[in-house]
């Protein structure tokens, strides 16, 4: 049961390393939790990431209830400095992916 009493979430045992989990470790945990093979978990993870990537490429947001929202934001053109010689340069604007954590995720992390 999750800390907020929600029974839909499974508490996973994460590897005890620094503060990051690799894709391979995440796929392994997904396979163990779902009771499937690593290959099927890897395909499912790749499909999820591909779906999010394609939606963002099309300018759509992706909302996962209880987790957060992936959105595309516009970054304005701005002035900067060349790191080697210090001359002024113009950094072009563009679209960048962003993630906004849901309230439930923020509470779980606290």
N, C-alpha and C positions, 0 to 999 in steps of 0.2 A: 504494500500500500504506500502511496506517495505521502510525503510529509503533510500535505494539506487534506488527507483523507480520501483522495481520489483513487479508486481501485482499478481504474483503467490502465494506469502506468505501472510498469514493472521496474523495480529498482535493480539496476545492473551492477555487477561487480567489475569495476574498471581496473585496468592494469595499474599497478603502483609505480608510476614513473613521474617525471617532471609534471608539467601541467598540460600535456597534450596527448592525444590519442591519434595514432596513425590510421590511415584508411584500412590497412590490413587488419589491425586490431579491432576496428569498428565492425568490419565484415565478419570477423570471427565471432564477436559478441552477438551480432545479429543472427548468425547461423545457429549458435548455441541456444539463444532465447527462442527462436522460431522453431527449433527442432529440425532444421533442414541442413542441407550441405553448404559448405563454404562457396561452392560454385554458384548455387542458386541464390545465396545471399549476395554474392558479388554482382550477379546479373540484376537483382532487384535494386541494389544500391546504385549501380550504373544507370539503370532506367530512371530512378528518382532524380539523380543529379542531372541527367540529360533532359528530363522533363522541365526541371527548374531552369536550366540554362536556356532551353528553347523558348520558354515562356518569357523570360527576361529579355531575350534577344528581340522578341516581338513587342516589347514594351509593356507587357502585362505583369501584374504583381502575383505572387504566389503566397497564399495564406494557409498556414497549418495550425489549426485550432490547438491551443495549449502549448504551442512552441514558438511561433512568430511569423513574421511576414518578410519575404524577400521582395524588394522593390528596385526599380531603376530610377536613379536620380540624375539630374543634370548638373554638371560641374561647369562653372563659368570660366571663360578665358581669363588668365591672370598673369601678372608679371612675376618674374623670378630672376635668379642669378645662376649663371653657368658655374657648376661646382669646381671646375679646374682653373678658369681664368677670371671669374668674377664679373664677366660682362652681363649686362642686362639682356634677358631673353623674354619672349612671350610664350607662355605655356598654353597650348590650345585647350579649349573646353571639350567636353564630351559627355558620354553617358557612363555612369559607374554603378555597379551593383551595391546594394546596401541591405542590411538585415536589421529588423526591429524586433526585439524579443517581446514575447507576450507577457502579460502580467503573471500568469501561472509559472512561466519559466523564470522570471525575475524572482519570484517568491521561492521557488525551488532552489535557486542558486544561493540565496541568502544564507 
